[in-house]
Amino acid sequence: MASKVPAPAKGTGPSGRALWRDILGKYDLEQHELALLREAVRTVDDLDGLAAVVAEEGMTVGNRVHPALVESRQLRIALARLLGALRLPAGDEDDQAPGRRPQRRVGARGVYSVGG
């Protein structure tokens, strides 16, 4: 359990601060894990910014999907990988079904491409 939560980076938005406080309020992270968390916080804030752009400008530009939607999809993938790389437990140990092993988490998968 973390004793004192350090402040997030200056300029961090509300969603990023909430993520930072939530994770560091529950877990003590090592330096390399803090770097992953910092990137996750930036990603969450970027997603908020892109959502605001889409809310203001709409989901399309002409007859095409707004570029902010495309970028936000990519950022969601990146966020999932960053949070997965932190390898935080998924719930309390007491929540596990009897005889069930905890989920094994491995590193981020590679990029998929069309073979030819």
Summary of the structure (lengths in Angstrom):
residues: 116
radius of gyration: 17.5
end to end distance: 50.0
largest distance: 54.9
contacts: 243
relative contact order: 0.11
helix: 54%
strand: 3%
